């Protein structure tokens, strides 16, 4: 099965045809694990999971790496303020390591419940890829090696609080985000780091000062300390006299990509808020260090809003899956809601829209359950063409909403017609839909137990004898015991799973 894959490439600001040789190398910016991830965050991870599924449906093998930021993400893009992990540790009276572990575990729990395929990392012993996430704290050595390369290229200088990348030494710095560097310079705020040569310069390594309390700390290698002039008088040193510090947020992604995938990668994913700073800085340091393009394609998802305002922890208007589940919705209801939109579009979340998504998913579950109920349909032969049409939508810049509409047309035809429970083509179609959408229709619609079928049989006998009271009692019994809804037709009674 093949389609012309097309994606909107942020780099060119245009939709381009995609192709790759060998496994498609993908990097996804992961969460900073200092708090619970909200549903706006998870929307992005569903989109990028769909990207992987779409590539694989088109015959590609994929190699997707995703990081976990567990150090170095400061409270501002200007490399100032407190590390978010340190701030959370103070807030919750825990160590930074406990904070990172707790919120990483919470993230992974929801990530798995959304049926997102786990990314991979390279096993350091065997060199083979295995499931796993790339934690920033596992790539300190790789980050320091990158800094050494940047020093040899003459783009690193020291200030009193860290090592900085001189963006003026990378002429293409403004190109990716279409930045107005002159405007940035003119508008530089009083109070920003006055030691920076340019307002756009960014930290690759932060020093810890003697009066600072920063639990995560690593010694700066002597080769770096001797290559850059650094004033140590105010800095925290270890017993060997090495400067203690931690990596900059931007450095970790470049270090992970180089270590796990190598440049150039095929696709880099992330949120649109990463374009002007984080991804621009990644490009600068990676392309200077390795003299190669960092990524051929850049895909960026838009924001999720609530009542027109961007969902954000800082705004206090965010929702978590605890809120979703408390209202009786399922992870797959949320996944269906994500699929009904487009990754490039700003979308407003509402409970009403989530309910519409749930109703659509339950309609599909009811249709999927028909495969257990001995019906027949003459439209099976058309499923091959329908599959191609559905995949065409997904392959056209992840236009999932169009694909969902195509799937729904098929489901409606099956609902109105009949399906043979022994007909493998229908099960094959459902498997195709599951592989592409991740909605797990097959796994969510097992056949019901013999006891439930016995109740249906008894109820059919009661209806035949016009014993309506017994029929109603048995309907209530199967609802209470097995959470099933019964629908009577002229010739047969069908069951479906109750919402």
C-alpha positions as CSV (number, residue, x, y, z in Angstrom):
1,X,0.0,0.0,0.0
2,X,1.6,3.3,-1.0
3,X,0.5,7.0,-1.1
4,X,2.4,10.2,-1.9
5,X,3.4,11.3,1.6
6,X,3.2,15.1,2.1
7,X,4.0,17.2,5.2
8,X,4.1,20.9,6.0
9,X,7.8,21.6,6.5
10,X,8.3,24.6,8.9
11,X,11.7,25.1,7.4
12,X,10.3,26.0,3.9
13,X,6.9,27.1,5.1
14,X,5.3,24.8,2.4
15,X,3.9,21.3,2.0
16,X,6.6,19.0,0.6
17,X,6.6,15.4,-0.6
18,X,8.4,13.1,1.8
19,X,10.6,10.2,1.1
20,X,13.4,8.4,2.9
21,X,15.8,5.6,2.5
22,X,16.1,3.1,5.3
23,X,14.3,3.6,8.6
24,X,12.8,7.1,9.0
25,X,14.7,8.9,11.8
26,X,12.3,10.9,13.9
27,X,13.0,13.0,17.0
28,X,10.2,14.3,19.2
29,X,10.7,16.9,22.0
30,X,9.4,15.3,25.1
31,X,8.1,16.7,28.4
32,X,9.9,18.6,31.2
33,X,9.0,16.4,34.2
34,X,8.4,19.0,36.9
35,X,4.6,18.7,37.0
36,X,1.7,16.8,35.6
37,X,1.5,17.0,31.8
38,X,-1.9,18.5,30.7
39,X,-4.1,17.3,27.9
40,X,-2.7,20.0,25.6
41,X,0.7,18.4,26.0
42,X,-0.6,15.0,25.2
43,X,-2.4,16.2,22.1
44,X,1.0,16.6,20.5
45,X,2.1,13.1,21.5
46,X,-1.0,11.6,19.9
47,X,-0.3,13.6,16.7
48,X,3.3,12.3,16.5
49,X,2.2,8.8,17.3
50,X,-0.2,9.1,14.3
51,X,2.8,10.3,12.2
52,X,4.7,7.1,13.1
53,X,1.6,5.0,12.3
54,X,1.1,6.8,8.9
55,X,4.7,6.2,7.9
56,X,4.5,2.6,8.8
57,X,1.2,2.2,6.9
58,X,3.0,3.5,3.9
59,X,5.7,0.8,4.2
60,X,8.4,2.6,6.1
61,X,10.2,1.4,9.1
62,X,10.6,4.1,11.8
63,X,13.2,4.9,14.4
64,X,11.7,7.5,16.7
65,X,13.5,9.0,19.7
66,X,11.9,11.2,22.4
67,X,13.7,12.9,25.3
68,X,12.7,13.5,28.8
69,X,14.0,16.9,30.2
70,X,14.9,16.2,33.8
71,X,17.5,19.0,34.2
72,X,18.4,22.4,32.8
73,X,15.0,23.7,31.7
74,X,15.0,27.2,33.2
75,X,12.0,29.3,34.0
76,X,12.6,31.6,31.0
77,X,13.8,31.3,27.5
78,X,16.5,33.9,28.3
79,X,18.5,31.3,30.3
80,X,17.6,33.0,33.5
81,X,15.6,32.1,36.6
82,X,15.4,28.8,38.5
83,X,15.6,25.3,37.0
84,X,12.0,24.0,36.8
85,X,13.0,20.7,38.5
86,X,14.7,22.6,41.4
87,X,11.6,24.8,41.7
88,X,9.3,21.8,41.8
89,X,11.5,20.1,44.4
90,X,11.1,23.2,46.7
91,X,7.4,23.3,46.1
92,X,6.8,19.6,46.9
93,X,9.5,19.2,49.6
94,X,11.2,16.4,47.6
95,X,14.5,15.9,45.9
96,X,14.9,16.8,42.3
97,X,15.5,13.1,41.5
98,X,12.3,12.2,43.2
99,X,10.4,14.9,41.3
100,X,11.8,13.7,38.0
101,X,11.0,10.0,38.7
102,X,7.5,10.7,39.9
103,X,6.4,12.9,37.0
104,X,8.2,10.7,34.4
105,X,6.2,7.7,35.7
106,X,3.0,9.7,35.6
107,X,3.7,10.8,32.1
108,X,4.4,7.3,30.9
109,X,1.3,6.0,32.5
110,X,-0.9,8.3,30.4
111,X,1.3,7.9,27.3
112,X,0.7,4.1,27.4
113,X,-3.0,4.5,28.2
114,X,-3.4,6.7,25.1
115,X,-2.0,3.7,23.1
116,X,1.0,5.7,21.9
117,X,3.9,3.5,20.6
118,X,6.9,3.8,22.8
119,X,10.0,5.5,21.3
120,X,13.4,3.8,21.1
121,X,16.9,4.4,22.4
122,X,20.1,2.6,21.6
123,X,21.3,0.0,24.1
124,X,24.8,1.2,25.1
125,X,26.0,-2.4,25.6
126,X,24.7,-4.0,22.4
127,X,24.2,-1.0,20.2
128,X,20.8,-2.3,19.3
129,X,17.6,-0.2,19.6
130,X,15.1,-1.0,22.3
131,X,12.0,0.7,23.7
132,X,12.8,3.6,26.0
133,X,13.0,7.4,26.5
134,X,16.2,9.5,26.4
135,X,16.6,11.2,29.8
136,X,18.7,14.4,29.6
137,X,20.7,13.3,32.7
138,X,21.9,10.2,30.8
139,X,23.6,12.4,28.2
140,X,25.8,14.7,30.2
141,X,29.0,13.3,28.7
142,X,27.6,13.5,25.2
143,X,26.6,17.1,25.8
144,X,30.0,18.0,27.1
145,X,31.6,16.4,24.0
146,X,29.3,18.6,21.8
147,X,30.5,21.7,23.7
148,X,34.1,20.7,23.0
149,X,33.3,20.6,19.3
150,X,31.7,24.0,19.5
151,X,34.7,25.5,21.2
152,X,36.9,24.3,18.4
153,X,34.6,26.1,16.0
154,X,35.1,29.4,17.9
155,X,31.4,29.9,18.8
156,X,31.6,29.5,22.7
157,X,32.4,32.2,25.2
158,X,32.1,32.5,28.9
159,X,30.1,34.9,31.2
160,X,29.8,34.9,34.9
161,X,26.9,32.4,34.8
162,X,27.8,30.0,32.0
163,X,29.1,29.1,28.6
164,X,27.2,30.7,25.7
165,X,26.8,30.2,22.0
166,X,27.7,33.3,20.0
167,X,24.8,33.4,17.5
168,X,26.6,36.1,15.4
169,X,29.0,33.3,14.3
170,X,26.2,31.4,12.7
171,X,24.9,33.5,9.8
172,X,21.8,31.4,9.2
173,X,20.7,31.7,12.8
174,X,17.6,33.8,12.0
175,X,16.5,31.9,8.9
176,X,14.5,29.0,10.5
177,X,12.2,31.2,12.6
178,X,12.4,34.3,10.4
179,X,13.7,36.2,13.4
180,X,14.3,40.0,13.4
181,X,17.7,40.0,15.1
182,X,18.1,43.8,14.8
183,X,14.7,44.3,16.4
184,X,15.7,41.9,19.2
185,X,18.8,43.9,19.8
186,X,17.0,47.2,19.8
187,X,14.4,45.8,22.2
188,X,16.7,44.0,24.6
189,X,15.3,44.5,28.1
190,X,17.2,46.1,30.9
191,X,18.0,43.4,33.5
192,X,18.8,40.7,30.9
193,X,22.3,39.2,31.0
194,X,24.4,42.2,30.0
195,X,27.4,40.0,29.5
196,X,25.8,38.3,26.4
197,X,27.3,39.5,23.2
198,X,24.0,39.3,21.4
199,X,20.4,39.1,22.8
200,X,19.9,35.8,21.0
201,X,22.9,34.1,22.5
202,X,22.0,31.0,24.5
203,X,23.6,29.0,27.3
204,X,25.0,25.5,26.5
205,X,26.3,25.1,30.1
206,X,25.3,26.9,33.3
207,X,27.7,27.4,36.2
208,X,26.5,27.0,39.8
209,X,27.5,29.9,42.0
210,X,28.7,29.4,45.6
211,X,25.5,30.8,47.0
212,X,23.2,28.7,44.7
213,X,21.4,25.6,45.8
214,X,21.3,23.3,42.7
215,X,21.2,19.6,43.5
216,X,21.9,18.4,40.0
217,X,25.6,19.2,39.2
218,X,28.4,17.8,37.1
219,X,32.0,18.8,36.9
220,X,33.1,20.6,33.7
221,X,35.9,18.6,32.0
222,X,39.4,20.2,32.2
223,X,39.7,20.4,28.4
224,X,36.7,22.8,28.4
225,X,38.0,24.8,31.4
226,X,41.4,25.3,29.8
227,X,39.9,26.2,26.4
228,X,37.7,29.0,27.6
229,X,38.6,31.9,29.9
230,X,36.5,31.5,33.0
231,X,36.5,33.5,36.2
232,X,36.1,30.9,39.0
233,X,36.0,33.3,41.9
234,X,32.2,33.1,42.5
235,X,31.7,29.6,41.2
236,X,31.1,26.3,43.0
237,X,34.0,23.9,42.6
238,X,34.5,20.3,43.6
239,X,37.4,19.0,45.6
240,X,39.5,18.7,42.4
241,X,38.9,22.3,41.5
242,X,36.5,21.6,38.7
243,X,33.6,24.0,38.0
244,X,30.3,22.4,38.8
245,X,27.3,23.1,36.6
246,X,24.6,21.5,34.4
247,X,23.6,21.5,30.7
248,X,21.5,24.1,29.0
249,X,18.0,22.9,27.9
250,X,18.8,23.3,24.2
251,X,22.0,21.3,24.4
252,X,20.4,18.1,25.6
253,X,18.3,17.7,22.4
254,X,21.2,18.1,20.1
255,X,23.3,15.7,22.2
256,X,20.5,13.0,22.2
257,X,19.9,13.3,18.5
258,X,23.6,13.0,17.7
259,X,24.0,10.0,20.0
260,X,20.8,8.1,19.1
261,X,20.2,8.9,15.5
262,X,23.0,10.9,13.9
263,X,22.6,13.9,11.6
264,X,20.7,14.5,9.4
265,X,17.5,13.1,10.8
266,X,14.4,12.9,8.6
267,X,11.7,14.5,10.8
268,X,11.9,16.7,13.9
269,X,8.6,17.3,15.8
270,X,7.6,19.7,18.5
271,X,5.2,22.6,19.4
272,X,5.1,25.9,17.5
273,X,6.3,27.7,20.7
274,X,9.7,25.9,20.2
275,X,10.3,27.5,16.8
276,X,11.8,30.9,17.7
277,X,14.1,29.7,20.5
278,X,14.5,26.1,21.3
279,X,14.5,24.6,17.8
280,X,16.4,27.6,16.4
281,X,19.1,27.0,19.0
282,X,19.2,23.3,18.3
283,X,19.8,24.0,14.6
284,X,22.6,26.5,15.4
285,X,24.6,24.3,17.8
286,X,24.1,21.0,15.8
287,X,24.9,22.4,12.4
288,X,27.9,24.3,13.6
289,X,29.3,21.3,15.5
290,X,28.7,18.6,12.9
291,X,28.7,20.6,9.6
292,X,25.5,18.8,8.5
293,X,21.8,19.7,8.3
294,X,20.1,18.8,11.5
295,X,16.7,17.7,10.0
296,X,15.2,17.5,6.6
297,X,11.6,18.1,7.8
298,X,10.3,20.0,10.8
299,X,6.7,19.4,11.9
300,X,5.1,21.6,14.6
301,X,1.7,21.2,16.3
302,X,-0.4,24.2,17.3
303,X,-1.8,25.1,20.8
304,X,-4.9,23.7,22.5
305,X,-7.0,26.5,24.0
306,X,-9.7,26.7,26.6
307,X,-12.3,29.4,26.0
308,X,-9.9,31.0,23.5
309,X,-6.9,31.1,25.8
310,X,-3.8,28.8,25.4
311,X,-3.9,25.9,27.8
312,X,-0.9,26.3,30.0
313,X,0.3,25.6,33.6
314,X,1.3,29.2,34.0
315,X,-2.2,30.3,33.1
316,X,-3.8,27.8,35.5
317,X,-6.4,26.9,32.8
318,X,-5.1,23.4,32.1
319,X,-6.8,20.0,32.4
320,X,-5.2,16.7,33.2
321,X,-6.4,13.2,32.6
322,X,-7.6,13.0,36.2
323,X,-10.2,15.7,35.1
324,X,-11.1,13.7,32.0
325,X,-11.5,10.4,33.8
326,X,-13.4,12.0,36.7
327,X,-16.1,13.0,34.2
328,X,-16.5,9.4,32.9
329,X,-14.5,9.8,29.7
330,X,-11.9,7.3,28.4
331,X,-8.4,7.8,27.1
332,X,-9.7,6.6,23.7
333,X,-12.4,9.2,23.7
334,X,-9.7,11.8,24.0
335,X,-7.7,10.2,21.3
336,X,-10.7,10.3,19.0
337,X,-11.1,14.0,19.7
338,X,-7.5,14.6,18.7
339,X,-8.0,12.7,15.5
340,X,-11.0,14.9,14.6
341,X,-8.7,17.9,14.3
342,X,-5.4,18.8,12.5
343,X,-2.0,19.2,14.2
344,X,-1.4,22.6,12.6
345,X,-4.7,24.1,13.7
346,X,-5.3,25.8,17.0
347,X,-8.1,23.9,18.6
348,X,-10.5,24.9,21.4
349,X,-11.2,22.1,23.9
350,X,-14.7,21.7,25.3
351,X,-16.5,19.0,27.2
352,X,-19.3,19.1,24.5
353,X,-16.8,18.3,21.7
354,X,-15.2,15.5,23.8
355,X,-18.7,14.0,24.3
356,X,-19.2,14.1,20.5
357,X,-15.9,12.2,20.1
358,X,-17.0,9.6,22.7
359,X,-20.4,9.1,20.9
360,X,-18.6,8.5,17.6
361,X,-16.1,6.1,19.2
362,X,-19.0,4.1,20.8
363,X,-20.8,4.0,17.5
364,X,-17.7,2.4,16.0
365,X,-17.4,0.0,18.9
366,X,-21.0,-1.1,18.4
367,X,-20.2,-1.8,14.7
368,X,-17.0,-3.6,15.5
369,X,-19.0,-5.9,17.9
370,X,-21.2,-7.0,15.0
371,X,-18.5,-9.3,13.9
372,X,-19.5,-11.5,16.8
373,X,-23.2,-11.5,15.9
374,X,-23.5,-13.5,12.6
375,X,-24.5,-10.9,10.1
376,X,-23.6,-10.7,6.4
377,X,-22.6,-7.7,4.2
378,X,-22.2,-7.6,0.4
379,X,-19.9,-4.5,0.5
380,X,-16.8,-6.3,1.8
381,X,-15.1,-6.3,-1.6
382,X,-14.9,-2.6,-1.5
383,X,-12.9,-2.4,1.7
384,X,-9.6,-2.5,-0.2
385,X,-10.4,0.7,-2.1
386,X,-11.7,2.3,1.1
387,X,-8.5,1.5,2.9
388,X,-6.5,3.3,0.2
389,X,-8.8,6.4,0.4
390,X,-8.5,6.5,4.2
391,X,-4.7,6.3,4.1
392,X,-4.6,9.0,1.4
393,X,-6.1,11.5,4.0
394,X,-3.6,10.5,6.7
395,X,-0.7,10.7,4.1
396,X,-1.7,14.2,3.1
397,X,-0.1,16.1,5.9
398,X,-1.7,14.0,8.5
399,X,-5.3,15.1,7.5
400,X,-6.8,12.8,10.1
401,X,-10.2,14.4,10.2
402,X,-10.8,13.5,6.6
403,X,-9.7,9.9,7.3
404,X,-12.0,9.7,10.3
405,X,-14.9,10.8,8.0
406,X,-14.1,8.1,5.5
407,X,-13.9,5.4,8.2
408,X,-17.3,6.6,9.6
409,X,-18.9,6.2,6.2
410,X,-17.8,2.5,6.2
411,X,-19.0,2.0,9.7
412,X,-22.3,3.5,8.8
413,X,-22.7,1.2,5.8
414,X,-21.9,-1.8,8.0
415,X,-24.3,-0.7,10.7
416,X,-27.1,-0.4,8.1
417,X,-26.2,-3.7,6.5
418,X,-25.0,-7.1,7.7
419,X,-21.6,-8.7,8.5
420,X,-20.6,-12.3,8.7
421,X,-18.8,-13.0,12.0
422,X,-16.5,-15.4,10.2
423,X,-15.6,-13.0,7.5
424,X,-11.9,-12.2,8.0
425,X,-12.1,-9.1,5.7
426,X,-14.0,-7.1,8.3
427,X,-11.6,-8.1,11.1
428,X,-8.8,-7.1,8.7
429,X,-10.4,-3.8,8.1
430,X,-10.7,-3.1,11.8
431,X,-7.1,-4.1,12.3
432,X,-6.1,-1.6,9.6
433,X,-8.1,1.1,11.3
434,X,-6.5,0.2,14.7
435,X,-3.0,0.2,13.3
436,X,-3.6,3.7,11.7
437,X,-5.6,5.4,14.4
438,X,-4.5,3.6,17.5
439,X,-8.1,3.5,18.7
440,X,-8.0,-0.2,19.6
441,X,-11.4,-1.2,18.3
442,X,-10.6,-4.9,18.1
443,X,-9.1,-5.0,21.6
444,X,-12.1,-3.0,23.0
445,X,-14.8,-5.3,21.6
446,X,-14.3,-8.9,22.8
447,X,-17.1,-11.3,22.4
448,X,-19.5,-11.5,25.3
449,X,-19.5,-14.5,27.6
450,X,-21.9,-17.5,27.2
451,X,-23.9,-16.3,30.2
452,X,-24.8,-13.1,28.4
453,X,-25.8,-15.0,25.3
454,X,-28.0,-17.2,27.5
455,X,-29.8,-14.1,28.8
456,X,-30.4,-12.8,25.2
457,X,-31.8,-16.2,24.3
458,X,-34.1,-16.2,27.3
459,X,-35.3,-12.8,26.4
460,X,-35.9,-13.7,22.8
461,X,-38.1,-16.5,24.1
462,X,-40.0,-14.1,26.4
463,X,-40.6,-11.7,23.5
464,X,-41.8,-14.6,21.4
465,X,-44.3,-15.4,24.1
466,X,-45.2,-11.7,24.5
467,X,-44.0,-11.7,28.1
468,X,-43.0,-8.1,28.0
469,X,-42.4,-7.9,31.8
470,X,-39.9,-10.7,31.7
471,X,-38.3,-9.2,28.5
472,X,-37.8,-5.9,30.3
473,X,-36.4,-7.7,33.4
474,X,-33.9,-9.6,31.3
475,X,-32.9,-6.4,29.5
476,X,-32.1,-4.8,32.9
477,X,-30.3,-7.9,34.0
478,X,-27.9,-7.9,31.1
479,X,-27.3,-4.2,31.5
480,X,-26.5,-4.6,35.2
481,X,-24.4,-7.7,34.9
482,X,-22.6,-7.2,31.6
483,X,-23.0,-3.5,30.8
484,X,-24.7,-4.3,27.5
485,X,-27.4,-2.4,25.6
486,X,-29.8,-4.5,23.5
487,X,-31.4,-3.3,20.2
488,X,-34.3,-5.2,18.8
489,X,-34.9,-5.5,15.0
490,X,-37.6,-7.4,13.1
491,X,-35.4,-10.6,12.8
492,X,-32.8,-10.3,15.5
493,X,-31.6,-8.7,18.8
494,X,-28.2,-7.1,18.7
495,X,-26.0,-6.2,21.7
496,X,-23.6,-3.3,22.1
497,X,-21.4,-2.0,24.9
498,X,-23.1,0.7,27.0
499,X,-21.5,4.1,27.4
